[in-house]
């Protein structure tokens, strides 16, 4: 059996979904990956040698219809040549144009809606067009995987996908909890590090993180405030490198840049994972934080709040609330070491129960083997 996986970045495809396609490779399937290269980003991906990678050109956030038509035609040529048994599409443009290409060629396909995204959420003409395209395309998907209940309901409310086609992955896309062992435990004599792991975008909560750090530093709080993630100025709501540099020079935060091994940073002793995001599908960094046994502070939005049992393994705050974030950080700092360790242990338990990748692979298998 040949399986093809199509995404808007090869980095996202390999880093977020390798456990899935590796599983099917080990079951004897041929694996083909289709995505743009990393040339225009900070992310540099090592593609596994057991797959075939076919690079394509895609303007991820562009609004040029000619470019999108060119992308559709490119996918048509690839799909016709490869003739896979199943195609799995991720992110908005592959979900739309890839699904249409697969339909035209009569190929079984699944759309994985990792999040409804910036464009879908916009009001006005752009948002209307995005919703209309999704509505038209997803009728031709065999199944539509959704990562949180709110997105599930939104797709139904806007008549974008039928209940019969929707599959809710309650644990998101999952993480390999066996591979991700617990990180270093809290030590009393070490300074706490509040670590935000995300692309450097305003709607990931960049402003709130910086402002919360300022509020605590004004109180002479003993803590580090670090940001880890790539800068992508081509993306809507991206934070420019100049602004990041200014915040670092002013001593507001430490910017750690982009790392191909973020888990090595996340698992260090005394680290609390912070994500004040405005909207998510099901955030992977938070799932990884749970698997590593780290306390979490995040926002009360779908795709984030699911990872936290309030007061047990972290704290949930309102979105766009710098003071609320600062208060939650202070609340954590006031805990004794035993309580902090208990929080980390609870995160690990939650990951094992809810977010193990094996639950997700089971859903893929249900769809694939139902048709074969």
Secondary structure as UniProt FT lines:
FT   STRAND          2..6
FT   HELIX           10..26
FT   TURN            27..28
FT   STRAND          30..35
FT   TURN            39..40
FT   TURN            49..50
FT   STRAND          52..55
FT   TURN            60..61
FT   HELIX           65..82
FT   STRAND          86..90
FT   HELIX           92..93
FT   HELIX           94..98
FT   HELIX           99..105
FT   STRAND          108..113
FT   HELIX           117..121
FT   HELIX           125..138
FT   TURN            139..140
FT   STRAND          143..146
FT   HELIX           149..157
FT   TURN            158..159
FT   TURN            163..165
FT   STRAND          166..168
FT   TURN            170..173
FT   TURN            177..179
FT   TURN            188..189
FT   STRAND          192..197
FT   HELIX           202..204
FT   HELIX           206..217
FT   TURN            218..220
FT   STRAND          223..228
FT   TURN            233..234
FT   TURN            236..237
FT   HELIX           241..249
FT   TURN            250..251
FT   STRAND          254..255
FT   TURN            260..261
FT   HELIX           262..266
FT   TURN            269..270
FT   STRAND          271..275
FT   HELIX           284..291
FT   TURN            292..293
FT   STRAND          296..299
FT   TURN            302..304
FT   HELIX           305..307
FT   TURN            311..313
FT   STRAND          314..317
FT   TURN            319..320
FT   HELIX           322..333
FT   HELIX           337..354
FT   HELIX           357..370
//
